């Protein structure tokens, strides 16, 4: 997260950083990354890492890798500094939209 920004979700909301394709494990043994458009099993879900939880979120903790519903979440971008830093994509997800924890 940007060194100047601290986002704290409220209630049962969770801040999730979207995983890159390479981090999702959708790559062949030789390192070829299978694009999202070809991965037909994916459906309407995304994978991410829990960055922060709201005070009433009880099922997930910081640092857990989760699968969550792709739809109905608020997308935010943090970063894009004047020094050329790229922005990162995060989602504010209601805890009820988190479908599974990846262990």
ChimeraX attribute file (.defattr): number of C-alpha atoms within 10 A of each C-alpha:
attribute: neighborCount
match mode: 1-to-1
recipient: residues
	/A:1	15
	/A:2	14
	/A:3	6
	/A:4	7
	/A:5	9
	/A:6	10
	/A:7	13
	/A:8	15
	/A:9	19
	/A:10	15
	/A:11	13
	/A:12	16
	/A:13	22
	/A:14	28
	/A:15	26
	/A:16	26
	/A:17	24
	/A:18	20
	/A:19	17
	/A:20	12
	/A:21	14
	/A:22	13
	/A:23	12
	/A:24	14
	/A:25	13
	/A:26	16
	/A:27	14
	/A:28	9
	/A:29	8
	/A:30	6
	/A:31	10
	/A:32	10
	/A:33	15
	/A:34	14
	/A:35	12
	/A:36	12
	/A:37	8
	/A:38	8
	/A:39	10
	/A:40	8
	/A:41	8
	/A:42	11
	/A:43	11
	/A:44	9
	/A:45	14
	/A:46	17
	/A:47	24
	/A:48	23
	/A:49	20
	/A:50	22
	/A:51	20
	/A:52	21
	/A:53	26
	/A:54	17
	/A:55	13
	/A:56	13
	/A:57	18
	/A:58	10
	/A:59	12
	/A:60	17
	/A:61	16
	/A:62	13
	/A:63	13
	/A:64	15
	/A:65	22
	/A:66	21
	/A:67	18
	/A:68	23
	/A:69	18
	/A:70	16
	/A:71	11
	/A:72	11
	/A:73	15
	/A:74	12
	/A:75	14
	/A:76	13
	/A:77	13
	/A:78	16
	/A:79	16
	/A:80	12
	/A:81	10
	/A:82	7
	/A:83	6
	/A:84	8
	/A:85	10
	/A:86	13
	/A:87	14
	/A:88	14
	/A:89	16
	/A:90	22
	/A:91	22
	/A:92	22
	/A:93	24
	/A:94	22
	/A:95	20
	/A:96	13
	/A:97	17
	/A:98	19
	/A:99	13
	/A:100	14
	/A:101	16
	/A:102	11
	/A:103	6
